């Protein structure tokens, strides 16, 4: 092989190697671009996944409560937790005057930009501040206000607009629920009577609706002075909640007042109420206790249909006026109702109540009654209004109760001469 031939072969080899190196670099560049594209795509997919999960969490959180304040607190907490804003708040539209109230910091006043968003339902976007309308259809529920030190990007504005839309649904549900509760509570209190008794008898009546559900139920109390001077006390509870329970409650409350005002004793009045309830087009039942008190003699008569015992507090402490009970009112059969009698002395307290005061899902009834007995004993001597509030606070605490609560506290404060002697005797029910 000649020298020239060898040089030609080496030159071709070098060119081939150079060409392959160029092709390799080209393939490496394309591979790097492809990898970068895949990483960017993966990052975008992961971002969208995280945002979708966050939107779902927003929906769950704002739907977990039916109180507007708690909905706002959940929303603000999520936004700040995810560092979507350094500071977040909601300007809620009040129903009464359509004014704007900020949560948190309700003492703040809305500026012109907030008012403009509330009026025009259009977002106000600044580099470091966002005002987003919270709307469901044509209805504005509030304005979401967001601040942070870094600027909001267009993509973040779009995402936060979606967050606002999800949040508005929760606020709408909470607002409707709170309006229904307020209306129901007003109706319930309107149906409860105004109490009127002699000066020597002090009364405290309290009604607390269930903390969950529509605020209308079947608990009631009543107290009045009959024409012959006898004091009549009544507490009852219709099963269930809602409008049907409230209607039945109103009928039974009025019927028992009418029956006892006519002079019927507790047992006869309850039996008449039982027949009345059986004649109604209703599947509901009721418990009730009726007592009448003669201040001239200190005699108290009572009868109970499926109700919890009256508590009496006197010189010998707290005791239950507990005797055999009749079945609930409205059950599909006739039954006898027994009537009982005792003599109490001035200075005694009587407590009538409904089961919502003592029944808890995680507690047996006897434990609830024992707690009530202790709470009742501790308020002896306090003014009746304070005593009633103390009992409610002790029994209900800060926990949400899922049943209506009703109590009637009666204190006989006069000190006339009374016959001595005390004892319980069974009185056959009037025929």
BELNORGI-V281571 format. One record per residue. RES is the residue in one letter. SS is DSSP state (~ for helix, > for strand, _ for the rest). PHI is phi in degrees with one decimal (* if undefined). D_CENTER is the distance of its C-alpha to the mean C-alpha in Angstrom with 2 decimals. Layout:
[[RES/SS/PHI/D_CENTER] [RES/SS/PHI/D_CENTER]]
This chain:
[[X/_/*/102.48] [X/_/-78.5/103.44] [X/~/-64.2/101.72] [X/~/-63.3/100.61] [X/~/-63.0/98.97] [X/~/-64.2/97.05] [X/~/-64.2/95.77] [X/~/-63.1/94.65] [X/~/-65.6/92.70] [X/~/-65.2/91.02] [X/~/-62.5/90.13] [X/~/-62.4/88.56] [X/~/-65.6/86.63] [X/~/-63.0/85.30] [X/~/-64.1/84.27] [X/~/-63.2/82.54] [X/~/-64.2/80.66] [X/~/-63.0/79.71] [X/~/-61.3/78.51] [X/~/-65.5/76.42] [X/~/-65.0/74.92] [X/~/-62.0/73.97] [X/~/-63.2/72.42] [X/~/-64.1/70.57] [X/~/-61.4/69.21] [X/~/-63.7/68.18] [X/~/-64.6/66.39] [X/~/-63.4/64.71] [X/~/-63.7/63.55] [X/~/-63.3/62.21] [X/~/-64.2/60.48] [X/~/-62.6/58.90] [X/~/-65.1/57.67] [X/~/-63.8/56.32] [X/~/-62.2/54.53] [X/~/-62.7/53.14] [X/~/-64.8/51.95] [X/~/-64.7/50.35] [X/~/-63.5/48.65] [X/~/-64.5/47.39] [X/~/-64.4/46.22] [X/~/-62.3/44.51] [X/~/-62.6/42.85] [X/~/-66.5/41.71] [X/~/-62.5/40.41] [X/~/-65.3/38.57] [X/~/-62.1/37.12] [X/~/-65.8/35.94] [X/~/-63.8/34.51] [X/~/-63.4/32.60] [X/~/-68.0/31.36] [X/~/-63.5/30.34] [X/~/-64.3/28.45] [X/~/-66.2/26.81] [X/~/-61.5/25.79] [X/~/-63.6/24.26] [X/~/-66.0/22.37] [X/~/-60.1/21.17] [X/~/-60.5/19.97] [X/~/-66.1/18.08] [X/~/-67.3/16.57] [X/~/-75.3/15.43] [X/~/-96.6/13.99] [X/_/-75.5/12.08] [X/_/-130.2/9.10] [X/_/-113.5/7.96] [X/_/-121.2/8.18] [X/~/-56.8/11.88] [X/~/-62.1/12.69] [X/~/-68.8/11.64] [X/~/-62.0/13.59] [X/~/-63.4/16.48] [X/~/-61.0/16.56] [X/~/-65.2/16.82] [X/~/-64.6/19.51] [X/~/-61.8/21.48] [X/~/-61.8/21.50] [X/~/-66.4/22.92] [X/~/-62.2/25.51] [X/~/-72.9/26.78] [X/~/-62.4/26.85] [X/_/-86.0/29.12] [X/_/58.6/31.24] [X/_/-75.1/30.88] [X/_/-155.9/30.71] [X/_/-78.0/31.36] [X/>/-145.1/28.84] [X/>/-134.5/26.00] [X/>/-161.4/23.66] [X/>/-129.5/22.02] [X/>/-92.8/22.90] [X/>/-86.9/20.04] [X/>/-86.2/21.22] [X/_/-79.2/19.66] [X/_/-69.8/19.50] [X/_/-66.7/21.38] [X/_/-121.3/24.46] [X/_/60.4/24.28] [X/_/-76.9/24.81] [X/>/-104.1/24.07] [X/>/-123.6/21.87] [X/>/-87.0/22.31] [X/>/-128.4/19.84] [X/_/-71.4/20.86] [X/_/60.9/23.34] [X/_/-66.8/21.95] [X/_/-84.3/25.23] [X/_/-72.9/27.28] [X/_/-113.8/29.07] [X/_/-70.6/29.64] [X/_/-87.8/33.27] [X/~/-63.9/35.41] [X/~/-66.2/34.70] [X/~/-61.7/30.91] [X/~/-62.8/31.52] [X/~/-66.3/34.05] [X/~/-66.2/31.71] [X/~/-65.8/29.03] [X/~/-84.7/31.79] [X/~/-94.0/33.75] [X/_/59.2/31.09] [X/_/-119.1/33.63] [X/_/-65.8/33.33] [X/>/-113.3/35.16] [X/>/-117.8/36.90] [X/_/-119.4/38.76] [X/_/-55.1/40.25] [X/_/-122.4/37.69] [X/>/-146.2/34.87] [X/>/-125.2/32.81] [X/>/-123.6/30.76] [X/>/-116.5/29.14] [X/>/-70.0/27.50] [X/>/-103.0/24.08] [X/>/-126.2/24.78] [X/>/-127.0/23.91] [X/_/63.5/27.01] [X/_/-85.3/28.23] [X/>/-96.2/24.93] [X/>/-91.1/24.56] [X/>/-103.2/21.08] [X/>/171.9/22.49] [X/>/-131.7/25.23] [X/>/-88.3/25.23] [X/>/-111.3/27.70] [X/>/-130.0/29.54] [X/>/-130.3/32.39] [X/_/-160.8/34.71] [X/_/-74.7/38.25] [X/_/-90.4/39.71] [X/_/-79.6/40.05] [X/_/-80.8/37.83] [X/_/-86.2/39.87] [X/~/-60.3/39.84] [X/~/-65.7/38.42] [X/~/-67.8/35.52] [X/~/-60.8/34.82] [X/~/-62.7/34.66] [X/~/-65.6/32.31] [X/~/-66.8/29.94] [X/~/-65.2/30.03] [X/~/-67.0/28.76] [X/~/-60.3/25.95] [X/~/-61.7/25.02] [X/~/-64.2/25.13] [X/~/-63.2/22.76] [X/~/-66.6/20.29] [X/~/-61.0/20.51] [X/~/-63.7/19.17] [X/~/-63.2/15.89] [X/~/-65.4/15.70] [X/~/-61.3/16.64] [X/~/-62.9/13.89] [X/~/-65.1/11.21] [X/~/-63.6/13.23] [X/~/-64.5/13.58] [X/~/-64.0/9.98] [X/~/-65.6/9.37] [X/~/-66.7/12.64] [X/~/-64.3/11.90] [X/~/-62.4/8.90] [X/~/-63.7/11.36] [X/~/-63.2/14.16] [X/~/-64.8/12.74] [X/~/-66.4/11.90] [X/~/-62.7/15.41] [X/~/-62.5/16.90] [X/~/-61.2/15.52] [X/~/-67.2/16.90] [X/~/-65.6/20.03] [X/~/-80.4/20.70] [X/_/-77.6/20.61] [X/_/-81.4/24.13] [X/_/-89.7/25.83] [X/_/-86.3/27.39] [X/_/-143.0/31.11] [X/_/-141.5/33.19] [X/_/-62.3/36.41] [X/_/-62.9/36.70] [X/_/-78.6/37.27] [X/>/-118.8/33.88] [X/>/-101.6/30.80] [X/>/-123.7/27.37] [X/>/-134.8/23.82] [X/>/-116.3/21.06] [X/>/-135.2/17.36] [X/>/-130.3/14.44] [X/>/-126.6/10.76] [X/_/-70.8/8.49] [X/_/-59.0/6.24] [X/_/-75.8/2.76] [X/_/-124.0/3.38] [X/_/82.5/6.51] [X/_/-68.2/8.54] [X/_/-77.5/8.39] [X/_/-144.3/11.80] [X/>/-147.9/13.38] [X/>/-115.8/16.67] [X/>/-80.4/16.68] [X/>/-151.2/19.38] [X/>/-137.9/21.86] [X/>/-159.0/25.29] [X/>/-156.5/28.26] [X/>/-158.0/31.57] [X/>/-102.3/35.28] [X/_/-73.8/37.54] [X/_/-58.4/40.92] [X/_/-85.4/42.71] [X/_/93.9/40.66] [X/_/-73.1/38.48] [X/>/-91.5/34.84] [X/>/-110.2/32.46] [X/>/-121.3/29.02] [X/>/-142.2/26.57] [X/>/-139.3/23.13] [X/>/-150.4/21.92] [X/>/-150.9/19.29] [X/>/-87.7/19.66] [X/>/-63.8/18.71] [X/>/83.9/16.13] [X/>/-136.0/13.69] [X/_/98.8/14.48] [X/~/-63.6/17.54] [X/~/-59.7/20.00] [X/~/-63.8/18.38] [X/~/-66.1/18.20] [X/~/-64.7/21.85] [X/~/-63.9/23.05] [X/~/-57.9/21.37] [X/~/-61.1/23.18] [X/~/-67.1/26.43] [X/~/-68.2/26.36] [X/~/-59.4/25.49] [X/~/-66.9/28.36] [X/~/-65.4/30.66] [X/~/-64.9/30.35] [X/~/-64.5/31.02] [X/~/-65.4/34.01] [X/~/-64.0/35.36] [X/~/-72.0/35.19] [X/~/-65.0/36.55] [X/_/-71.3/39.52] [X/_/108.1/40.31] [X/_/-68.4/39.04] [X/_/-72.3/38.05] [X/~/-56.6/34.70] [X/~/-65.8/35.98] [X/~/-64.4/37.58] [X/~/-63.4/34.57] [X/~/-67.0/32.32] [X/~/-66.3/35.00] [X/~/-64.4/35.25] [X/~/-65.7/31.47] [X/~/-62.1/31.77] [X/~/-64.6/34.53] [X/~/-61.7/32.61] [X/~/-65.7/29.61] [X/~/-65.0/32.07] [X/~/-84.1/33.67] [X/_/-81.5/30.59] [X/_/-85.0/29.96] [X/_/-148.0/26.79] [X/_/-100.8/25.98] [X/_/-87.1/23.39] [X/_/-116.5/24.26] [X/>/-152.6/23.35] [X/>/-110.1/23.92] [X/>/-160.3/25.28] [X/>/-129.5/27.38] [X/>/-123.8/29.88] [X/>/-134.3/32.03] [X/>/-127.5/34.79] [X/>/-127.3/36.43] [X/>/-99.2/39.97] [X/_/-70.8/40.43] [X/_/-68.8/44.21] [X/_/-116.9/44.33] [X/_/80.3/41.07] [X/>/-78.0/40.66] [X/>/-120.9/37.20] [X/>/-111.3/36.95] [X/>/-150.8/33.91] [X/>/-145.8/33.04] [X/>/-136.7/30.05] [X/>/-117.2/29.05] [X/_/67.5/26.94] [X/_/-101.7/25.00] [X/_/-72.6/24.57] [X/_/-69.5/27.42] [X/>/-67.0/27.76] [X/>/-103.6/28.22] [X/>/-121.8/31.24] [X/>/-125.5/32.22] [X/>/-137.1/35.84] [X/_/-64.2/38.86] [X/_/-96.2/38.58] [X/>/92.6/34.98] [X/>/-90.4/31.90] [X/>/-140.7/32.60] [X/>/-92.8/30.94] [X/>/-83.6/32.48] [X/_/-109.9/32.26] [X/_/-135.9/34.64] [X/_/-54.7/34.80] [X/_/-96.4/32.08] [X/>/-82.3/32.62] [X/_/-64.9/30.67] [X/_/-66.3/27.62] [X/>/-69.2/28.39] [X/_/96.6/29.09] [X/_/-65.5/30.48] [X/_/-80.9/33.59] [X/_/-160.6/36.25] [X/_/-87.0/37.66] [X/_/-157.0/37.52] [X/_/-86.3/38.66] [X/_/-120.5/36.43] [X/_/-83.3/37.81] [X/>/-123.4/37.76] [X/>/-125.4/38.16] [X/>/-143.1/39.47] [X/>/-142.0/39.67] [X/>/-117.0/40.97] [X/_/-115.9/38.94] [X/_/-115.6/40.26] [X/_/-56.5/39.32] [X/_/93.1/36.90] [X/_/-80.4/34.78] [X/>/-113.7/31.01] [X/>/-120.4/29.21] [X/>/-127.3/25.56] [X/>/-110.6/24.01] [X/>/-159.2/20.44] [X/_/-108.2/18.34] [X/~/-66.5/17.63] [X/~/-61.2/13.92] [X/~/-75.5/15.48] [X/_/-121.8/17.67] [X/_/-88.4/16.77] [X/>/-135.5/15.41] [X/_/-62.1/16.12] [X/_/-97.9/18.31] [X/>/-143.5/20.07] [X/_/-73.9/22.69] [X/~/-61.2/22.37] [X/~/-60.4/25.42] [X/~/-67.1/23.91] [X/~/-63.9/20.91] [X/~/-64.8/23.51] [X/~/-65.3/25.63] [X/~/-63.2/22.96] [X/~/-65.4/22.40] [X/~/-59.5/26.19] [X/~/-65.2/26.54] [X/~/-65.0/23.91] [X/~/-65.6/25.59] [X/~/-64.8/28.98] [X/~/-75.3/28.11] [X/_/-100.2/27.23] [X/_/-58.9/30.51] [X/_/94.9/32.29] [X/_/-74.4/29.43] [X/_/-54.1/28.88] [X/~/-59.7/26.69] [X/~/-61.9/23.93] [X/~/-66.1/23.86] [X/~/-63.0/24.11] [X/~/-61.5/21.10] [X/~/-66.1/18.95] [X/~/-64.2/20.50] [X/~/-62.8/19.74] [X/~/-60.5/16.01] [X/~/-63.4/16.08] [X/~/-68.7/18.26] [X/~/-81.5/16.46] [X/~/-97.8/12.81] [X/_/59.2/13.73] [X/_/-97.9/11.52] [X/_/-75.1/9.79] [X/_/-76.6/6.29] [X/_/-100.9/7.54] [X/_/-99.3/7.56] [X/_/-139.4/9.84] [X/_/-65.4/10.72] [X/>/-131.2/12.90] [X/>/-140.0/16.15] [X/>/-141.4/19.19] [X/>/-133.5/22.59] [X/>/-104.6/24.90] [X/>/-121.8/28.54] [X/>/-121.8/31.34] [X/>/-94.2/34.97] [X/_/-101.9/36.63] [X/_/-75.6/40.11] [X/_/-130.2/43.12] [X/_/-75.6/45.60] [X/_/-70.1/48.02] [X/_/-127.5/46.58] [X/_/-62.9/48.35] [X/_/-78.0/48.28] [X/_/101.9/47.21] [X/_/-156.7/44.01] [X/_/177.0/43.29] [X/_/-101.9/41.35] [X/>/-140.3/43.07] [X/>/-87.8/42.14] [X/>/-110.2/42.83] [X/_/-57.7/43.53] [X/_/-63.7/41.33] [X/_/-59.1/43.16] [X/_/-74.5/44.80]]
